[in-house]
């Protein structure tokens, strides 16, 4: 993870927003990038942020606060954890926290509950991370095949829910492989935004260049739990086919990315 140093009005505004919603807390920025919009002339910035707080607030809530207060010109992926979770027994999670504390930019500190670097240098548990990745692939393949093989056109939303589950698995697998991190929120849009920290694959596969692209992306990102509330399950067959093709492409390209990264990490060990 490269060292992050940002100092501008955007991070000042993010700091103000997060403190209003989650203080007392410690805040670290560990990534930033520009993102595209339907209006090319519109500048949009995205930040990756880790918040340590004891308040009952979610990353999704904080993300929405930032987005709404800036009319979507500034967005963020916000991870929320407690300081006590720094001592997790999961080695790769320890590694991720350590990297953010060492190389991220701290923009706020809760002096009563200071995040601390462990008295050893955590290392990735590559064996476990590799097993986790293969599990994610297996679950994703099962769900995509189930959706593809179902002859029931009248339950299109059920099949899209399977695609959502498949993409969630691929996203959490990529995040584990590239960051060593295990999320505590599992919305697909949230996870794909976090993937943007290390790859533009989600933007390539699920490009939102048109209003129809955006509509289909929202359809895919609807959580499977919405099946508890929907009363109509039908969708246009073409909508499902486009989403199926996109998800199959995501599975294929994510697989190639992850294997290349796992091989790179294995080489670094030797």
C-alpha positions in Angstrom: 0.0 0.0 0.0 1.5 3.3 -1.1 1.7 6.2 1.4 -1.4 8.5 1.1 -1.1 12.3 1.6 -4.0 14.5 0.7 -4.7 18.0 1.9 -7.6 19.8 0.2 -11.0 21.1 0.7 -12.6 17.8 -0.2 -10.9 15.9 2.7 -11.7 18.8 5.0 -15.3 18.4 4.1 -15.2 14.6 4.5 -13.7 15.1 7.9 -16.4 17.5 9.0 -19.2 15.2 7.7 -17.8 12.1 9.4 -17.2 13.8 12.7 -20.7 15.0 12.8 -22.0 11.5 12.2 -19.6 9.3 14.1 -17.5 11.3 16.6 -15.5 10.5 18.6 -13.6 8.5 16.0 -10.3 8.1 14.3 -10.3 8.5 10.5 -7.7 7.3 7.9 -7.8 7.9 4.2 -6.0 5.0 2.4 -6.9 5.7 -1.2 -8.3 8.3 -3.7 -9.2 8.4 -7.3 -11.4 10.1 -9.9 -14.5 8.4 -11.2 -16.5 8.9 -14.5 -20.0 10.3 -14.8 -22.6 10.7 -17.5 -21.5 14.3 -17.8 -17.8 14.1 -18.8 -17.3 17.8 -17.7 -18.4 16.9 -14.2 -15.5 16.2 -11.8 -16.1 13.5 -9.3 -13.7 12.3 -6.6 -13.8 9.1 -4.6 -12.0 8.3 -1.4 -11.3 5.0 0.5 -11.6 5.6 4.3 -11.2 3.5 7.4 -13.0 4.8 10.5 -12.5 3.5 14.0 -15.5 4.3 16.2 -17.5 2.8 19.0 -20.7 4.4 17.9 -23.4 2.3 16.1 -22.9 3.7 12.6 -22.4 1.8 9.4 -20.1 2.5 6.5 -23.0 2.7 4.2 -24.7 5.4 6.3 -21.5 7.5 6.3 -21.0 7.0 2.6 -24.6 8.3 2.0 -23.9 11.3 4.2 -20.9 12.3 2.2 -22.6 11.7 -1.1 -25.8 13.6 -0.3 -24.0 16.6 1.3 -21.9 17.1 -1.8 -24.6 16.4 -4.4 -22.6 13.3 -5.4 -19.5 15.2 -6.5 -17.6 13.5 -3.7 -18.1 9.8 -2.9 -16.3 7.4 -0.5 -16.1 3.8 0.4 -16.1 3.9 4.2 -15.0 0.9 6.4 -16.1 1.1 10.0 -14.4 -0.9 12.8 -13.7 -0.8 16.5 -10.2 -0.3 17.8 -10.6 -3.7 19.7 -10.8 -5.4 16.3 -7.2 -4.6 15.7 -6.3 -7.7 17.7 -8.4 -10.0 15.4 -7.0 -13.5 15.1 -7.4 -13.3 11.3 -3.8 -12.7 10.1 -4.6 -11.0 6.8 -7.1 -8.7 8.5 -4.3 -7.7 10.9 -2.1 -7.1 7.9 -4.7 -4.8 6.3 -5.2 -2.7 9.4 -1.5 -2.4 9.9 -1.0 -1.2 6.3 -3.7 1.5 6.7 -2.3 2.7 10.0 1.3 2.9 8.6 0.6 4.3 5.1 -2.8 5.9 5.2 -3.3 9.6 6.1 -4.8 10.1 9.5 -7.2 13.1 9.4 -8.8 12.6 12.8 -7.8 10.9 16.1 -9.9 9.8 19.1 -7.4 10.4 21.8 -9.4 8.4 24.3 -9.4 5.3 22.0 -6.2 5.5 19.9 -5.7 2.9 17.1 -2.4 1.2 17.6 0.2 -0.6 15.5 0.8 -4.1 16.8 4.2 -4.9 18.3 5.0 -7.2 15.4 4.7 -6.9 11.6 1.6 -8.8 10.6 1.9 -11.0 7.5 -0.6 -12.3 5.0 -2.1 -15.7 5.6 -1.8 -16.6 1.9 -2.8 -20.2 2.3 -6.1 -19.3 4.0 -6.7 -16.4 1.5 -6.2 -18.8 -1.4 -8.7 -21.2 0.0 -11.2 -18.4 0.6 -10.8 -17.3 -3.1 -11.5 -20.8 -4.4 -14.5 -21.0 -2.2 -15.8 -17.7 -3.6 -15.3 -18.9 -7.1 -17.2 -22.2 -6.4 -20.2 -20.3 -4.9 -20.2 -17.8 -7.7 -20.1 -20.5 -10.4 -23.0 -22.4 -8.7 -25.2 -19.3 -8.6 -24.5 -18.2 -12.2 -25.1 -21.7 -13.5 -28.3 -22.0 -11.5 -29.5 -18.7 -13.0 -28.5 -19.6 -16.5 -30.0 -23.1 -16.5 -33.3 -22.2 -15.0 -36.1 -22.4 -17.7 -38.5 -20.2 -15.7 -38.6 -16.9 -17.4 -41.4 -15.6 -15.1 -39.1 -15.5 -12.1 -36.4 -13.2 -13.6 -35.8 -11.3 -10.4 -35.0 -14.6 -8.6 -32.4 -15.3 -11.2 -30.9 -11.8 -10.9 -30.7 -12.4 -7.2 -28.6 -15.4 -7.9 -26.3 -13.2 -10.1 -26.1 -10.7 -7.2 -25.0 -13.4 -4.8 -22.4 -14.6 -7.4 -21.0 -11.1 -7.8 -20.9 -10.5 -4.0 -18.8 -13.7 -3.7 -16.4 -12.6 -6.4 -16.0 -9.1 -4.9 -15.3 -10.3 -1.4 -12.8 -12.8 -2.9 -11.0 -10.1 -4.8 -10.9 -7.9 -1.7 -9.4 -10.7 0.3 -6.8 -11.5 -2.3 -5.7 -7.9 -3.0 -6.1 -6.3 0.4 -6.2 -9.1 2.9 -9.4 -7.5 4.1 -12.7 -9.1 5.2 -15.6 -6.7 4.9 -18.4 -6.4 7.5 -20.9 -5.0 5.0 -21.9 -7.0 1.9 -24.0 -4.8 -0.4 -22.8 -5.4 -4.0 -22.4 -1.7 -4.8 -20.4 -1.2 -1.7 -18.1 -4.1 -2.4 -17.5 -3.2 -6.0 -16.6 0.4 -5.0 -14.0 -1.0 -2.6 -12.6 -3.2 -5.4 -12.0 0.1 -7.2 -9.1 0.6 -4.8 -7.0 -1.9 -6.7 -8.7 -2.5 -10.1 -11.0 -0.8 -12.6 -12.6 -4.1 -13.5 -16.0 -3.3 -12.0 -16.2 -0.1 -14.0 -15.2 -2.0 -17.2 -17.7 -4.8 -16.8 -20.6 -2.8 -15.2 -20.0 0.5 -17.0 -22.7 3.1 -16.3 -22.4 5.1 -19.5 -26.1 5.4 -20.3 -29.3 5.6 -18.3 -30.1 2.0 -19.3 -26.7 0.9 -18.0 -27.5 2.6 -14.7 -30.9 1.0 -14.5 -29.5 -2.5 -15.1 -26.7 -1.9 -12.5 -29.3 -0.9 -9.9 -31.2 -4.0 -10.7 -28.2 -6.2 -10.2 -27.2 -4.5 -7.0 -30.6 -4.9 -5.4 -30.0 -7.3 -2.4 -31.4 -10.8 -2.6 -33.3 -10.0 0.6 -35.7 -7.9 -1.5 -37.3 -11.1 -2.6 -39.0 -11.0 0.8 -40.9 -7.9 -0.3 -41.4 -8.0 -4.1 -44.7 -9.2 -5.3 -43.8 -9.4 -9.0 -40.8 -11.4 -10.1 -40.8 -10.9 -13.9 -38.3 -8.9 -15.9 -37.5 -8.4 -19.5 -35.6 -11.4 -20.8 -33.1 -9.2 -22.5 -32.3 -7.4 -19.2 -31.5 -10.8 -17.6 -29.4 -11.8 -20.6 -27.3 -8.6 -20.5 -26.7 -9.0 -16.7 -25.9 -12.7 -17.1 -23.3 -11.9 -19.8 -21.8 -9.1 -17.6 -21.6 -11.4 -14.6 -20.0 -14.2 -16.6 -17.4 -11.7 -17.9 -16.8 -10.5 -14.3 -16.2 -14.0 -13.1 -13.8 -14.8 -15.9 -11.7 -11.6 -15.6 -11.8 -11.5 -11.8 -10.5 -15.1 -11.9 -7.5 -14.1 -14.0 -6.8 -11.1 -11.9 -6.9 -13.0 -8.6 -4.7 -15.9 -9.8 -2.1 -13.5 -11.1 -2.1 -11.6 -7.8 -1.9 -14.8 -5.7 1.0 -16.0 -7.8 2.7 -12.6 -7.3 2.2 -12.8 -3.5 3.5 -16.4 -3.5 6.7 -15.3 -5.3 7.3 -12.6 -2.7 7.3 -15.2 0.0 10.2 -17.1 -1.6 
